[in-house]
């Protein structure tokens, strides 16, 4: 991991302390900051064994905190199938599959990652391919007739609807799909003039269900995939300057185990706070209450674990009930999600939330679908058991009236927001129509509601997320969705510091001050003064967690 002592000098140490001071050097010993100041003043206290880095004028800030990362999903991409990123012709896709088929035993599935290229270039519409159409079963049959081939639809939040998936003839046969097949919820099965399936399926669910329904026969992710997803995702997020994540959507027990295993082998490169995702769509209230009692000793209060991996709290949700019913039938499988899809009506949300409150378990709830319903439930819970000092969260605040924000303040809630949703505003919660009302960071801050930013893995970079919080840029309309009214320093603080309030860790992280954890990132430019357009492309040169380099120029983490 590196030496126990570190000395960075000849740079701009943006401390984010109470005085917003900027220093020239920082001295780290045994994982914590020993001193900040001028290099010449600090030098006498630095031992000869310390690792010394001449910053060459680069900037150092506290490490980025992602309050809703889905880190494992990023790491799952390389495990999701054959990579065809950047191939924009049908012939190119066919050739890539044909090459794999030559080395694959006959009859074995060939699963392909979605068409297009991350982070924002996944194929949605046929004109985005140079052929002006999607490939179909006959195209994929040209690649191979001896293997079932399935091109996955992208995870919904990576792209714009519709989300195309394509199967060859053998894959359709394996799945039992023919002209009489009824497509599942919000999914279209394209057919030819004879009513026969072309092999193209267009899904409009942001949580894809094709592999829960028609294509249940497609090979599923396994425990090794989950563990590798954590290892790979951890390396990627570290490379992007993130030092702490809070998985606000909650994690399934299988994934919690993968995080644990990665931590035990030293492959978890960033601090992780992990609430439990509760399978409310799969079990009735009695079973859920039993589960909460079972987990309470690990996830109540400040949780259990250490300063690199801590289990704490639960996640609830009020999503689409039809999707919840479909996905819950496959419990405990979670496909791309990493969490259990939930759809709690008011009475169930209150009942389960009240049980959690009595057990001292903090609740995270997604509010993007219905903030008012979640607020009413939180208020009803609070009348029975006070939650006001527990920092319950409102995850994905997309829109809120001033009156709702005041109620959030009274309940002591923390708001997590994902500015990146604005980049594809037309397809994200009506943000194209909300414009300056959407993602109300300024109004939340002014009302005294703590706000922390999240990438939601769209894309995974918190530097991009900070830029989007300032720019409010909508790529669909090619314009800003109003003025953020944030200063650069405010944007930096809610990207690096505010999350530590969420996890009750303000006292030891979030600023570069003596005694605090040495979690920090070295950037090639000053995020407070560089051009706004350049901000989203800032490159982390080093990332440090507890003074140990999790990303550096010398050793690029394997992805």
C-alpha positions as CSV (number, residue, x, y, z in Angstrom):
1,X,0.0,0.0,0.0
2,X,2.9,2.4,0.5
3,X,4.8,4.2,3.3
4,X,3.2,5.3,6.5
5,X,4.5,8.9,6.0
6,X,3.9,11.1,3.0
7,X,4.9,14.7,2.1
8,X,3.3,16.6,-0.7
9,X,4.7,20.0,-1.5
10,X,5.0,22.8,-4.2
11,X,1.2,22.7,-4.9
12,X,-2.1,24.2,-3.9
13,X,-3.6,22.4,-0.9
14,X,-7.3,23.4,-1.0
15,X,-8.1,22.5,2.6
16,X,-11.8,23.3,2.7
17,X,-11.4,24.2,6.3
18,X,-13.5,26.9,8.0
19,X,-11.4,29.7,6.6
20,X,-11.2,28.2,3.1
21,X,-7.4,28.4,3.4
22,X,-5.1,27.3,0.6
23,X,-1.6,26.0,1.6
24,X,1.5,24.9,-0.3
25,X,2.3,21.5,1.4
26,X,0.7,18.7,3.4
27,X,2.4,16.2,5.7
28,X,0.7,12.8,6.4
29,X,1.7,10.3,9.1
30,X,0.0,7.0,9.8
31,X,-3.0,7.7,7.7
32,X,-3.8,11.1,9.1
33,X,-2.8,14.6,8.4
34,X,0.0,15.8,10.6
35,X,0.3,19.3,9.3
36,X,-0.5,21.7,6.4
37,X,1.4,24.9,5.6
38,X,4.5,26.1,3.7
39,X,6.8,23.4,2.6
40,X,9.9,25.0,4.2
41,X,8.1,25.2,7.5
42,X,7.0,21.6,7.4
43,X,10.2,20.1,6.1
44,X,12.0,19.7,9.4
45,X,9.2,17.5,10.7
46,X,9.4,15.1,7.8
47,X,11.4,11.9,8.3
48,X,14.0,10.7,5.7
49,X,11.8,7.6,5.1
50,X,8.7,9.6,4.0
51,X,7.5,9.4,0.4
52,X,7.9,12.9,-1.1
53,X,5.9,14.2,-4.0
54,X,6.7,17.4,-5.8
55,X,3.2,18.5,-7.0
56,X,4.6,20.8,-9.6
57,X,1.8,23.3,-9.0
58,X,-1.0,20.8,-9.0
59,X,-4.0,21.1,-6.7
60,X,-4.9,18.8,-3.8
61,X,-8.5,18.6,-2.5
62,X,-10.3,16.3,-0.1
63,X,-11.2,13.1,-1.8
64,X,-14.6,12.9,-3.6
65,X,-17.6,11.4,-1.8
66,X,-20.2,9.7,-4.0
67,X,-23.4,9.3,-2.1
68,X,-25.1,7.0,-4.6
69,X,-22.3,5.3,-6.6
70,X,-23.4,1.9,-7.9
71,X,-19.7,1.2,-8.0
72,X,-20.3,-2.5,-8.6
73,X,-22.3,-1.8,-11.7
74,X,-19.4,0.0,-13.2
75,X,-17.2,-3.0,-12.5
76,X,-19.8,-5.4,-13.8
77,X,-19.5,-4.0,-17.4
78,X,-16.4,-6.0,-18.3
79,X,-18.2,-9.2,-17.0
80,X,-21.4,-8.5,-19.0
81,X,-20.4,-10.0,-22.3
82,X,-18.4,-9.3,-25.5
83,X,-17.4,-5.7,-25.7
84,X,-18.5,-4.0,-29.0
85,X,-18.0,-0.4,-27.7
86,X,-17.5,2.0,-30.6
87,X,-18.6,-0.4,-33.4
88,X,-21.2,1.6,-35.3
89,X,-22.0,-0.7,-38.2
90,X,-23.9,-4.0,-38.4
91,X,-21.1,-5.6,-40.3
92,X,-18.7,-4.6,-37.6
93,X,-20.9,-6.1,-34.9
94,X,-21.3,-9.3,-36.9
95,X,-17.6,-9.6,-37.4
96,X,-16.8,-9.1,-33.7
97,X,-19.3,-11.9,-32.8
98,X,-18.1,-14.2,-35.5
99,X,-14.5,-13.9,-34.2
100,X,-15.6,-14.9,-30.7
101,X,-17.7,-17.8,-32.1
102,X,-14.7,-19.4,-33.7
103,X,-13.2,-20.0,-30.2
104,X,-16.5,-20.9,-28.4
105,X,-17.9,-24.4,-28.1
106,X,-20.9,-24.9,-30.3
107,X,-24.2,-24.5,-28.5
108,X,-22.7,-22.2,-25.8
109,X,-24.3,-18.8,-25.3
110,X,-22.5,-15.7,-26.7
111,X,-23.7,-12.7,-24.7
112,X,-22.8,-9.3,-26.0
113,X,-22.7,-6.0,-24.2
114,X,-25.0,-3.3,-25.4
115,X,-24.4,-1.5,-28.7
116,X,-22.7,1.8,-28.5
117,X,-20.2,3.3,-26.2
118,X,-20.1,4.4,-22.6
119,X,-20.7,6.7,-20.9
120,X,-23.4,8.5,-23.0
121,X,-23.1,6.8,-26.4
122,X,-25.1,3.6,-26.0
123,X,-27.3,3.0,-29.1
124,X,-31.0,3.9,-28.6
125,X,-32.3,4.8,-32.0
126,X,-31.6,2.9,-35.3
127,X,-30.2,6.1,-37.0
128,X,-27.3,6.0,-34.4
129,X,-25.9,3.1,-36.4
130,X,-24.4,4.0,-39.8
131,X,-26.7,1.4,-41.4
132,X,-29.8,3.4,-40.2
133,X,-31.3,0.3,-38.6
134,X,-30.8,-2.2,-35.8
135,X,-29.2,-5.6,-36.5
136,X,-31.7,-8.4,-36.5
137,X,-31.8,-12.2,-36.1
138,X,-30.6,-12.7,-39.7
139,X,-27.6,-10.4,-39.2
140,X,-26.6,-12.3,-36.1
141,X,-27.1,-15.6,-37.9
142,X,-24.4,-14.5,-40.3
143,X,-22.0,-14.4,-37.4
144,X,-23.0,-17.9,-36.2
145,X,-25.8,-20.3,-36.5
146,X,-24.2,-22.7,-34.0
147,X,-24.5,-20.5,-30.9
148,X,-27.3,-18.6,-29.3
149,X,-26.4,-14.9,-29.5
150,X,-27.9,-12.2,-27.3
151,X,-27.0,-8.5,-27.4
152,X,-28.0,-7.0,-24.1
153,X,-30.1,-3.9,-23.8
154,X,-28.2,-1.2,-21.8
155,X,-29.1,-0.5,-18.2
156,X,-31.7,2.1,-18.5
157,X,-30.0,5.0,-16.7
158,X,-26.9,4.6,-19.0
159,X,-28.9,5.6,-22.1
160,X,-32.2,6.9,-23.5
161,X,-35.3,4.8,-24.2
162,X,-35.9,2.7,-26.1
163,X,-33.3,0.2,-25.0
164,X,-32.6,-2.3,-27.9
165,X,-31.7,-6.0,-27.3
166,X,-31.1,-8.4,-30.2
167,X,-31.2,-12.2,-30.4
168,X,-30.3,-14.6,-33.2
169,X,-32.5,-17.5,-34.3
170,X,-31.0,-20.1,-32.0
171,X,-31.4,-17.7,-29.0
172,X,-35.1,-17.2,-29.9
173,X,-35.5,-20.9,-30.1
174,X,-33.8,-21.5,-26.8
175,X,-36.1,-18.9,-25.2
176,X,-39.2,-20.3,-26.9
177,X,-40.0,-17.1,-28.6
178,X,-42.2,-17.2,-31.7
179,X,-45.0,-15.2,-33.4
180,X,-47.4,-16.0,-30.6
181,X,-45.1,-14.6,-27.9
182,X,-46.6,-11.8,-25.9
183,X,-43.9,-9.2,-25.0
184,X,-43.6,-8.1,-21.4
185,X,-44.5,-4.8,-19.7
186,X,-43.4,-1.7,-21.7
187,X,-41.5,-3.8,-24.2
188,X,-42.0,-4.1,-28.0
189,X,-41.1,-7.2,-30.0
190,X,-40.5,-6.2,-33.6
191,X,-41.9,-8.5,-36.2
192,X,-41.7,-8.9,-40.0
193,X,-44.6,-8.8,-42.5
194,X,-45.6,-12.3,-41.5
195,X,-45.8,-11.5,-37.8
196,X,-42.6,-13.4,-37.1
197,X,-40.1,-11.9,-34.5
198,X,-37.1,-10.2,-36.2
199,X,-35.0,-10.7,-33.0
200,X,-35.2,-7.1,-32.0
201,X,-36.8,-6.1,-28.7
202,X,-37.2,-2.5,-27.6
203,X,-37.6,-2.0,-23.9
204,X,-38.8,1.2,-22.2
205,X,-38.2,0.1,-18.6
206,X,-35.2,1.9,-17.0
207,X,-34.8,-1.2,-14.9
208,X,-34.6,-3.8,-17.7
209,X,-36.8,-6.9,-17.4
210,X,-36.1,-8.8,-20.6
211,X,-33.7,-11.2,-18.8
212,X,-36.3,-11.7,-16.0
213,X,-39.0,-12.6,-18.6
214,X,-38.5,-13.7,-22.2
215,X,-34.8,-14.3,-21.9
216,X,-34.6,-16.0,-18.5
217,X,-32.4,-18.6,-20.3
218,X,-29.5,-16.1,-20.8
219,X,-26.6,-16.9,-18.4
220,X,-26.8,-14.9,-15.3
221,X,-24.1,-13.1,-13.2
222,X,-22.7,-15.3,-10.5
223,X,-20.8,-14.8,-7.3
224,X,-17.4,-14.5,-9.1
225,X,-18.9,-11.8,-11.3
226,X,-20.1,-9.9,-8.3
227,X,-16.7,-10.1,-6.5
228,X,-14.9,-9.0,-9.7
229,X,-17.4,-6.2,-10.2
230,X,-16.4,-4.8,-6.8
231,X,-12.7,-5.1,-7.4
232,X,-12.9,-3.5,-10.9
233,X,-15.4,-0.9,-9.9
234,X,-13.3,0.1,-6.9
235,X,-10.2,0.6,-9.1
236,X,-12.2,2.7,-11.5
237,X,-13.7,5.0,-8.9
238,X,-10.3,5.4,-7.2
239,X,-8.8,6.4,-10.6
240,X,-11.5,9.1,-10.8
241,X,-10.6,10.6,-7.4
242,X,-13.4,9.0,-5.3
243,X,-12.3,8.1,-1.8
244,X,-15.7,7.3,-0.1
245,X,-19.0,6.0,-1.4
246,X,-22.3,5.6,0.2
247,X,-24.5,3.1,-1.6
248,X,-27.7,4.9,-1.0
249,X,-29.8,2.5,-3.0
250,X,-28.8,-0.3,-0.7
251,X,-27.0,-3.5,-1.5
252,X,-28.2,-7.1,-1.6
253,X,-26.7,-9.6,0.8
254,X,-24.9,-11.2,-2.1
255,X,-23.2,-8.0,-2.9
256,X,-22.5,-7.1,0.7
257,X,-20.6,-10.4,0.8
258,X,-18.7,-9.4,-2.3
259,X,-17.7,-6.1,-0.7
260,X,-16.6,-8.0,2.4
261,X,-14.5,-10.4,0.4
262,X,-12.8,-7.6,-1.6
263,X,-12.0,-5.8,1.6
264,X,-10.5,-8.9,3.2
265,X,-8.2,-9.4,0.2
266,X,-7.2,-5.7,0.1
267,X,-9.0,-5.0,-3.2
268,X,-11.5,-2.4,-1.8
269,X,-9.8,0.8,-2.7
270,X,-12.2,3.3,-1.1
271,X,-14.2,3.6,2.0
272,X,-17.7,2.1,1.6
273,X,-20.9,2.7,3.6
274,X,-23.4,0.1,2.7
275,X,-27.1,0.1,3.7
276,X,-29.0,-3.1,3.1
277,X,-31.5,-3.3,0.3
278,X,-34.7,-4.8,1.7
279,X,-36.7,-7.2,-0.6
280,X,-40.1,-5.8,0.2
281,X,-41.6,-6.9,-3.1
282,X,-40.6,-10.6,-2.5
283,X,-41.7,-10.9,1.2
284,X,-44.7,-9.8,3.3
285,X,-44.4,-7.4,6.2
286,X,-44.0,-10.1,8.8
287,X,-41.0,-11.6,6.9
288,X,-39.5,-8.1,6.4
289,X,-39.8,-7.3,10.1
290,X,-38.1,-10.6,11.0
291,X,-35.3,-9.6,8.6
292,X,-34.9,-6.2,10.2
293,X,-34.7,-7.8,13.7
294,X,-32.1,-10.3,12.3
295,X,-29.9,-7.5,10.8
296,X,-30.4,-4.9,13.5
297,X,-27.2,-5.7,15.5
298,X,-25.2,-5.0,12.3
299,X,-27.0,-2.1,10.7
300,X,-28.6,-0.1,13.5
301,X,-27.0,3.0,15.0
302,X,-23.7,3.7,13.3
303,X,-23.6,0.2,12.0
304,X,-20.9,-2.4,12.1
305,X,-17.5,-2.8,10.4
306,X,-14.4,-0.7,10.2
307,X,-13.3,2.5,8.6
308,X,-13.1,0.9,5.1
309,X,-16.4,-1.1,5.0
310,X,-19.4,-0.3,7.2
311,X,-22.8,-1.8,7.1
312,X,-25.4,0.7,8.2
313,X,-29.1,1.4,7.5
314,X,-31.6,0.2,5.0
315,X,-33.0,1.4,1.6
316,X,-36.7,1.4,0.8
317,X,-38.4,2.5,-2.5
318,X,-41.7,3.5,-4.0
319,X,-41.1,2.5,-7.6
320,X,-43.3,0.9,-10.2
321,X,-45.4,-2.0,-8.7
322,X,-45.6,-3.9,-12.0
323,X,-41.8,-4.0,-12.3
324,X,-41.5,-4.9,-8.7
325,X,-43.9,-7.9,-9.1
326,X,-41.9,-9.2,-12.2
327,X,-38.5,-8.8,-10.6
328,X,-39.4,-10.1,-7.2
329,X,-40.4,-13.5,-8.7
330,X,-36.6,-14.0,-9.3
331,X,-35.5,-13.2,-5.8
332,X,-32.7,-13.2,-4.8
333,X,-31.3,-12.4,-8.2
334,X,-30.5,-8.8,-8.9
335,X,-29.1,-8.7,-12.5
336,X,-27.5,-5.3,-13.2
337,X,-29.1,-3.6,-10.3
338,X,-27.2,-4.6,-7.2
339,X,-30.3,-3.9,-5.2
340,X,-33.9,-5.3,-4.9
341,X,-36.5,-3.4,-6.8
342,X,-39.2,-2.2,-4.4
343,X,-42.6,-0.5,-4.7
344,X,-44.0,0.3,-1.2
345,X,-47.5,1.8,-0.8
346,X,-47.9,4.4,1.9
347,X,-49.1,2.0,4.7
348,X,-46.3,-0.5,4.1
349,X,-43.7,2.3,4.0
350,X,-44.9,3.6,7.3
351,X,-45.1,0.2,9.0
352,X,-41.7,-1.0,7.9
353,X,-40.1,2.5,8.5
354,X,-41.6,2.6,12.0
355,X,-40.1,-0.8,12.8
356,X,-36.7,0.4,11.5
357,X,-37.0,3.6,13.6
358,X,-37.7,1.6,16.8
359,X,-34.7,-0.6,16.1
360,X,-32.5,2.5,15.5
361,X,-32.0,1.7,11.8
362,X,-31.6,4.7,9.5
363,X,-33.8,4.7,6.4
364,X,-32.8,5.8,2.9
365,X,-35.8,6.2,0.5
366,X,-35.9,7.1,-3.2
367,X,-38.1,10.2,-3.6
368,X,-37.7,10.7,-7.3
369,X,-40.9,8.9,-8.0
370,X,-43.1,10.6,-5.3
371,X,-41.4,13.0,-2.8
372,X,-44.8,13.9,-1.3
373,X,-45.7,10.4,-0.4
374,X,-42.3,9.7,1.1
375,X,-42.4,12.9,3.2
376,X,-45.9,12.0,4.5
377,X,-44.7,8.6,5.5
378,X,-41.6,10.0,7.2
379,X,-43.7,12.5,9.1
380,X,-46.1,9.7,10.2
381,X,-43.1,7.6,11.4
382,X,-41.7,10.6,13.2
383,X,-44.9,11.1,15.1
384,X,-44.4,7.6,16.6
385,X,-40.6,7.4,16.9
386,X,-38.5,10.6,16.4
387,X,-36.1,10.4,13.4
388,X,-35.0,14.0,13.6
389,X,-31.4,13.4,14.7
390,X,-30.9,10.2,12.6
391,X,-30.1,11.8,9.2
392,X,-32.6,9.8,7.3
393,X,-32.2,10.4,3.6
394,X,-34.2,11.6,0.7
395,X,-32.5,9.9,-2.2
396,X,-32.6,11.5,-5.7
397,X,-34.4,14.8,-4.9
398,X,-35.5,15.8,-8.4
399,X,-38.1,18.5,-7.6
400,X,-39.3,20.0,-4.4
401,X,-41.5,22.9,-3.4
402,X,-40.3,25.4,-0.8
403,X,-42.9,24.0,1.6
404,X,-41.6,20.4,1.0
405,X,-38.0,21.6,1.6
406,X,-39.0,23.1,4.9
407,X,-40.6,19.8,5.9
408,X,-37.4,18.1,5.0
409,X,-35.5,20.5,7.2
410,X,-37.8,19.9,10.2
411,X,-37.3,16.1,9.8
412,X,-33.5,16.5,9.8
413,X,-33.3,14.8,6.4
414,X,-30.2,14.7,4.2
415,X,-30.9,15.2,0.5
416,X,-28.8,13.3,-2.1
417,X,-29.0,14.6,-5.7
418,X,-27.7,13.5,-9.0
419,X,-27.0,16.5,-11.3
420,X,-26.0,14.1,-14.1
421,X,-29.7,13.4,-14.8
422,X,-29.9,16.9,-16.3
423,X,-27.5,15.8,-19.1
424,X,-30.3,13.7,-20.7
425,X,-33.1,15.9,-19.3
426,X,-35.8,14.8,-21.8
427,X,-35.7,11.2,-20.5
428,X,-35.2,12.0,-16.8
429,X,-38.1,12.7,-14.5
430,X,-39.4,15.6,-16.8
431,X,-36.3,17.7,-16.1
432,X,-36.5,19.2,-19.5
433,X,-39.8,20.8,-18.4
434,X,-38.8,21.6,-14.8
435,X,-35.7,23.4,-16.1
436,X,-34.4,25.7,-13.2
437,X,-36.8,24.0,-10.7
438,X,-35.2,20.6,-11.2
439,X,-32.4,19.3,-9.0
440,X,-32.9,22.3,-6.5
441,X,-29.5,22.4,-4.9
442,X,-29.5,26.1,-4.2
443,X,-32.9,26.1,-2.6
444,X,-32.1,23.1,-0.4
445,X,-28.8,24.7,0.8
446,X,-30.5,28.0,1.5
447,X,-33.2,26.3,3.6
448,X,-30.5,24.5,5.6
449,X,-31.0,21.0,4.2
450,X,-27.7,19.2,3.9
451,X,-27.0,18.3,0.3
452,X,-24.5,15.7,-1.1
453,X,-23.9,14.8,-4.7
454,X,-24.1,11.4,-6.3
455,X,-22.9,10.1,-9.7
456,X,-25.4,7.2,-9.8
457,X,-22.8,5.7,-12.2
458,X,-24.1,8.0,-15.1
459,X,-21.1,8.5,-15.5
460,X,-19.0,7.3,-12.5
461,X,-16.9,10.5,-12.3
462,X,-17.7,12.8,-9.4
463,X,-15.6,15.5,-11.2
464,X,-18.2,15.3,-14.0
465,X,-20.9,15.4,-11.4
466,X,-19.5,18.5,-9.8
467,X,-19.3,20.1,-13.2
468,X,-22.9,19.2,-14.0
469,X,-24.0,20.7,-10.7
470,X,-22.5,24.0,-11.8
471,X,-23.2,23.9,-15.5
472,X,-26.7,22.3,-15.4
473,X,-26.1,21.3,-19.0
474,X,-28.7,19.4,-21.0
475,X,-27.2,17.7,-24.0
476,X,-30.6,17.1,-25.5
477,X,-31.5,20.8,-25.8
478,X,-27.8,21.9,-25.9
479,X,-28.4,24.5,-23.2
480,X,-28.4,25.2,-19.5
481,X,-31.4,24.3,-17.4
482,X,-31.2,27.6,-15.5
483,X,-28.4,29.0,-13.4
484,X,-27.0,26.9,-10.5
485,X,-26.2,30.0,-8.4
486,X,-23.5,27.9,-6.8
487,X,-20.0,29.1,-6.2
488,X,-17.1,26.8,-7.2
489,X,-16.2,26.3,-3.6
490,X,-19.8,25.3,-2.7
491,X,-19.8,22.8,-5.6
492,X,-16.5,21.4,-4.4
493,X,-17.7,21.1,-0.8
494,X,-20.9,19.2,-1.7
495,X,-18.8,16.9,-3.8
496,X,-16.1,16.1,-1.2
497,X,-17.3,17.3,2.2
498,X,-21.0,17.1,2.7
499,X,-21.2,13.3,2.4
500,X,-19.3,13.0,5.6
501,X,-22.2,14.7,7.4
502,X,-24.4,12.0,5.9
503,X,-22.3,9.2,7.6
504,X,-21.7,11.1,10.9
505,X,-18.1,11.4,10.0
506,X,-17.7,15.2,9.8
507,X,-15.2,15.2,12.7
508,X,-12.6,13.2,10.9
509,X,-13.0,13.6,7.2
510,X,-14.0,16.1,4.5
511,X,-11.3,18.8,5.0
512,X,-7.5,18.7,4.9
513,X,-6.7,19.7,8.5
514,X,-4.4,18.2,11.1
515,X,-5.8,15.1,12.8
516,X,-8.2,14.3,10.0
517,X,-8.0,11.3,7.7
518,X,-5.6,11.7,4.7
519,X,-8.2,11.1,2.0
520,X,-7.4,13.4,-0.8
521,X,-7.0,13.7,-4.6
522,X,-4.3,15.5,-6.7
523,X,-5.8,17.2,-9.7
524,X,-3.9,18.5,-12.7
525,X,-5.7,21.9,-12.5
526,X,-7.3,24.1,-9.8
527,X,-11.0,23.2,-9.7
528,X,-11.8,26.6,-8.1
529,X,-10.3,28.7,-10.9
530,X,-10.0,26.6,-14.1
531,X,-12.4,27.3,-17.0
532,X,-15.8,25.7,-16.3
533,X,-15.7,23.7,-19.5
534,X,-12.3,22.3,-18.5
535,X,-13.7,21.3,-15.0
536,X,-15.4,18.1,-16.2
537,X,-12.2,16.8,-17.7
538,X,-9.8,17.4,-14.8
539,X,-7.5,14.4,-14.4
540,X,-6.7,12.9,-10.9
541,X,-3.0,12.2,-10.8
542,X,-3.0,10.6,-7.4
543,X,-5.8,9.4,-5.1
544,X,-5.0,8.7,-1.5
545,X,-7.1,6.9,1.1
546,X,-5.6,7.1,4.6
547,X,-2.4,8.4,3.0
548,X,-2.0,5.3,0.8
549,X,-2.1,5.7,-3.0
550,X,-5.1,4.0,-4.4
551,X,-4.3,5.5,-7.8
552,X,-1.0,7.0,-9.0
553,X,1.0,7.6,-12.1
554,X,3.4,4.8,-11.2
555,X,0.9,2.1,-10.7
556,X,-2.3,2.3,-12.7
557,X,-5.0,0.2,-11.0
558,X,-6.1,-2.8,-13.1
559,X,-9.6,-2.5,-14.6
